[in-house]
Amino acid sequence: MEDQIRNELVDYNRVSVTLGVWIATVVVFISVLAYILKRRLTSGNTVLIVGLCDSGKTVLFSKLINPEYSPETYTSLKENRCEDVSVTSDRLVTLVDFPGSEKLRKKLFGNYLQKNRNSLKGIVFVIDSSTFGKKSRDVAAFFYDVLYESEKKVPILVACNKQNCPLAKSSQAVRTALEREFGYINGTREAALDSTDGAARKRTLTSTGKCFSWDDLSLLRLDFIECFVKKENGDVSDKQCNIGAIQAWIAAL
C-alpha cells in the first residue's frame, strides 16, 4: 500500500512538473509574441507621402512599389496603402499616399501625425516645382503644419518633383522660398490670438518670428532633393523616372 501511494505521488509530481513546464512555455511564447506585436505597432515602419493635389504623390507612390508600373492617377479622397514594400534587399516598409485635399487635413494631422506618429519612419513631402512660384504660400502653409503637428520628431524629405519641366524651381530655390514663407507664418501666428480672452495658443514652430531660419530646426532631419516621376508630356515610363535619391533616403532611415 505504501509503495502504491509512493508511486502515485511520483506520477503526480511528474505530471505537475510537465504541466508546469508546459505552462511556462506558453507564458514565454505569449510574452514574446506580445513583445513582437508591440514592437511592430510602436516602431516606425511607415513612410507617409504627402503634398498638395497634383504634386505627383500617387505616381511616386506607384513607382516606389514598382518602377515599371505606369498608373492612371486621379484626385482621390482616400489614402493609398501598400505594406512590405522592398526599398532594399533587406528593408521592407509600409507606404501611405495621403490625398492632398484640404478637407482631409484634420484626418492627416490627427490620425497619422499625432495619434500614430510612432508608426512613422519618415515623411516625404512632395512639391510640384513647376508651379511652386504660384503656389509657394499654399505649399508653405501646408508644410509648416506638417512640421508643427508632427512635433518636429519625424525625418522629412522634401521632394521637389517635376524637375524636367521648363519652369521648375530648383531645390535650393524652393528651400530659400519656404524659409522666407515660414518667417511670415511665424510672425503672423505670433501676432494672432486664438481666443478673445487673450489666452492664445500660438501654433508656431519656433519663437524666432520673421527671422526664422532652417538652423532653428537643427534637431530635425530635414532634406531637400530634386526628382521627376514622368515626362513633361505625361509619359510615366521607367526610363523617365528619377527617384533614386528618394529610394536611397528611405533605405537610410
C-alpha positions as CSV (number, residue, x, y, z in Angstrom):
1,M,0.0,0.0,0.0
2,E,2.8,2.3,0.9
3,D,4.6,1.6,-2.3
4,Q,1.4,2.3,-4.3
5,I,1.0,5.7,-2.6
6,R,4.6,6.5,-3.2
7,N,4.3,5.6,-6.9
8,E,1.1,7.7,-7.2
9,L,3.0,10.6,-5.6
10,V,5.8,10.2,-8.1
11,D,3.4,10.1,-11.0
12,Y,1.6,13.2,-9.7
13,N,4.9,15.1,-9.3
14,R,5.9,14.2,-12.9
15,V,2.5,15.4,-14.2
16,S,2.9,18.6,-12.1
17,V,6.4,19.2,-13.4
18,T,5.3,18.5,-17.0
19,L,2.3,20.8,-16.6
20,G,4.5,23.5,-15.1
21,V,6.9,23.3,-17.9
22,W,4.1,23.5,-20.5
23,I,2.5,26.5,-18.7
24,A,5.9,28.2,-18.5
25,T,6.5,27.6,-22.2
26,V,3.1,29.0,-23.1
27,V,3.7,32.1,-21.0
28,V,7.1,32.7,-22.6
29,F,5.6,32.3,-26.1
30,I,2.8,34.7,-25.3
31,S,5.2,37.2,-23.9
32,V,7.5,37.0,-26.9
33,L,4.5,37.3,-29.2
34,A,3.2,40.3,-27.3
35,Y,6.6,41.9,-27.4
36,I,6.9,41.4,-31.2
37,L,3.4,42.8,-31.8
38,K,4.0,45.8,-29.6
39,R,7.3,46.5,-31.3
40,R,5.6,46.3,-34.7
41,L,3.0,48.7,-33.5
42,T,5.3,51.2,-31.8
43,S,8.4,51.1,-34.0
44,G,8.3,53.3,-37.1
45,N,7.8,51.3,-40.3
46,T,5.6,53.6,-42.3
47,V,6.7,56.2,-44.9
48,L,4.0,58.8,-45.4
49,I,3.8,60.6,-48.7
50,V,2.0,64.0,-48.5
51,G,1.7,67.2,-50.5
52,L,-0.8,69.4,-52.4
53,C,-3.0,67.9,-55.1
54,D,-1.4,67.3,-58.4
55,S,2.1,67.3,-57.0
56,G,2.8,63.8,-58.2
57,K,2.4,61.9,-54.9
58,T,0.4,58.9,-56.4
59,V,2.8,58.4,-59.3
60,L,5.7,58.5,-56.9
61,F,3.9,56.0,-54.6
62,S,3.3,53.7,-57.5
63,K,6.9,54.0,-58.8
64,L,8.4,53.2,-55.4
65,I,6.3,50.0,-55.3
66,N,7.1,49.0,-58.9
67,P,9.3,51.3,-61.1
68,E,7.8,49.7,-64.3
69,Y,4.2,50.5,-63.3
70,S,2.5,53.3,-65.3
71,P,-0.5,54.3,-63.3
72,E,-3.5,56.3,-64.3
73,T,-4.0,58.8,-61.5
74,Y,-6.9,60.9,-60.4
75,T,-7.9,63.1,-57.4
76,S,-8.9,60.8,-54.5
77,L,-10.3,61.4,-51.1
78,K,-8.9,58.1,-49.7
79,E,-5.3,57.2,-49.0
80,N,-3.4,54.5,-50.9
81,R,-1.5,52.0,-48.7
82,C,0.9,49.2,-49.6
83,E,2.7,47.1,-47.0
84,D,6.0,45.2,-47.2
85,V,7.4,47.4,-50.0
86,S,11.1,46.5,-50.7
87,V,13.3,49.6,-50.8
88,T,16.4,47.5,-50.4
89,S,17.2,43.7,-50.4
90,D,16.7,43.6,-46.6
91,R,14.4,46.5,-45.9
92,L,10.6,46.5,-46.0
93,V,8.4,49.5,-45.3
94,T,4.7,50.4,-45.5
95,L,4.0,53.2,-47.9
96,V,1.0,55.5,-47.5
97,D,0.0,58.0,-50.1
98,F,-2.3,60.6,-48.5
99,P,-4.6,62.8,-50.6
100,G,-3.8,66.4,-50.9
101,S,-7.3,67.7,-50.3
102,E,-7.5,70.4,-47.7
103,K,-10.7,68.8,-46.4
104,L,-8.7,65.8,-45.2
105,R,-6.0,67.7,-43.3
106,K,-7.7,67.1,-39.9
107,K,-7.6,63.4,-40.5
108,L,-4.0,63.6,-41.6
109,F,-2.9,65.5,-38.6
110,G,-5.0,63.7,-36.0
111,N,-4.5,60.1,-37.2
112,Y,-1.0,60.0,-38.8
113,L,1.0,62.9,-37.3
114,Q,-0.4,62.7,-33.8
115,K,-2.1,59.5,-32.7
116,N,0.1,57.1,-34.8
117,R,3.2,59.2,-35.0
118,N,5.3,56.4,-33.5
119,S,4.5,54.3,-36.5
120,L,6.1,56.7,-38.9
121,K,9.6,56.1,-40.2
122,G,9.7,59.2,-42.3
123,I,7.6,61.7,-44.3
124,V,8.1,62.5,-48.0
125,F,6.6,65.9,-48.7
126,V,6.1,66.2,-52.5
127,I,6.2,69.6,-54.2
128,D,5.3,70.5,-57.8
129,S,8.4,72.5,-58.7
130,S,6.9,73.7,-61.9
131,T,4.0,75.6,-60.2
132,F,5.8,76.4,-57.0
133,G,6.2,80.1,-57.9
134,K,2.4,80.4,-58.0
135,K,1.6,78.1,-55.0
136,S,4.5,78.8,-52.7
137,R,2.3,80.2,-49.9
138,D,-0.1,77.3,-50.0
139,V,2.8,74.8,-50.1
140,A,4.5,76.6,-47.2
141,A,1.3,76.7,-45.1
142,F,0.7,73.0,-45.5
143,F,4.4,72.1,-44.9
144,Y,4.5,74.3,-41.9
145,D,1.5,72.5,-40.3
146,V,3.0,69.1,-41.2
147,L,6.1,70.0,-39.2
148,Y,4.2,71.5,-36.4
149,E,1.7,68.6,-36.0
150,S,4.5,66.0,-36.1
151,E,6.2,68.0,-33.4
152,K,9.4,68.0,-35.5
153,K,10.1,64.4,-34.4
154,V,9.8,62.6,-37.8
155,P,12.5,62.7,-40.5
156,I,11.2,64.6,-43.5
157,L,12.3,64.6,-47.1
158,V,11.1,67.5,-49.4
159,A,10.9,66.0,-52.9
160,C,11.0,68.8,-55.4
161,N,9.2,67.0,-58.2
162,K,8.8,67.7,-61.9
163,Q,12.3,68.9,-62.3
164,N,12.2,68.1,-66.0
165,C,9.6,70.9,-66.6
166,P,11.0,74.2,-68.0
167,L,9.6,76.4,-65.2
168,A,10.7,74.1,-62.3
169,K,12.3,75.7,-59.3
170,S,15.5,74.1,-58.1
171,S,15.6,72.5,-54.6
172,Q,17.7,75.4,-53.4
173,A,15.2,78.0,-54.7
174,V,12.4,76.0,-53.0
175,R,14.3,75.8,-49.8
176,T,15.0,79.5,-49.7
177,A,11.4,80.5,-50.5
178,L,10.0,78.2,-47.9
179,E,12.3,79.6,-45.3
180,R,11.1,83.1,-46.1
181,E,7.4,82.0,-46.0
182,F,7.9,80.2,-42.7
183,G,9.2,83.5,-41.3
184,Y,5.9,85.2,-42.5
185,I,3.8,82.4,-40.9
186,N,5.7,82.6,-37.7
187,G,5.2,86.4,-37.4
188,T,1.5,86.2,-38.3
189,R,0.8,83.4,-35.9
190,E,2.7,85.1,-33.1
191,A,0.6,88.2,-33.5
192,A,-2.7,86.4,-33.7
193,L,-4.9,85.4,-30.8
194,D,-6.9,82.2,-30.8
195,S,-9.3,83.4,-28.2
196,T,-10.9,86.6,-27.1
197,D,-9.6,86.4,-23.5
198,G,-6.1,86.7,-24.7
199,A,-5.1,83.1,-23.7
200,A,-3.9,82.3,-27.2
201,R,-2.2,79.1,-28.2
202,K,0.5,80.1,-30.7
203,R,0.8,77.4,-33.2
204,T,4.4,78.3,-34.2
205,L,7.4,76.1,-34.9
206,T,9.9,78.5,-33.3
207,S,10.0,81.7,-31.3
208,T,12.2,83.4,-33.8
209,G,9.3,85.2,-35.6
210,K,10.0,86.6,-39.0
211,C,13.7,85.8,-38.5
212,F,13.0,82.1,-39.0
213,S,15.9,80.0,-40.3
214,W,16.3,76.3,-41.1
215,D,19.0,76.3,-38.5
216,D,16.2,76.8,-35.9
217,L,15.2,73.2,-36.7
218,S,18.7,71.7,-36.4
219,L,17.5,68.7,-34.3
220,L,15.2,67.7,-37.1
221,R,16.4,65.5,-40.0
222,L,15.2,67.6,-43.0
223,D,16.5,67.0,-46.5
224,F,15.7,68.6,-49.9
225,I,16.1,66.6,-53.2
226,E,15.2,67.0,-56.9
227,C,13.3,64.4,-58.8
228,F,10.7,63.7,-61.5
229,V,8.4,60.7,-62.0
230,K,7.2,61.3,-65.5
231,K,8.0,63.2,-68.7
232,E,6.5,66.7,-69.3
233,N,4.1,65.2,-71.8
234,G,2.7,62.8,-69.2
235,D,4.8,59.7,-70.1
236,V,5.4,57.7,-66.9
237,S,7.8,55.1,-68.4
238,D,10.5,53.7,-66.3
239,K,13.3,55.3,-68.3
240,Q,11.9,58.8,-67.5
241,C,11.7,58.1,-63.7
242,N,14.3,59.8,-61.5
243,I,13.5,58.7,-57.9
244,G,16.8,57.2,-56.9
245,A,17.5,59.8,-54.3
246,I,14.1,59.2,-52.7
247,Q,14.8,55.4,-52.6
248,A,18.2,56.0,-51.1
249,W,16.8,58.3,-48.4
250,I,14.1,55.8,-47.4
251,A,16.7,53.0,-47.3
252,A,18.9,55.0,-45.0
253,L,16.2,55.7,-42.4
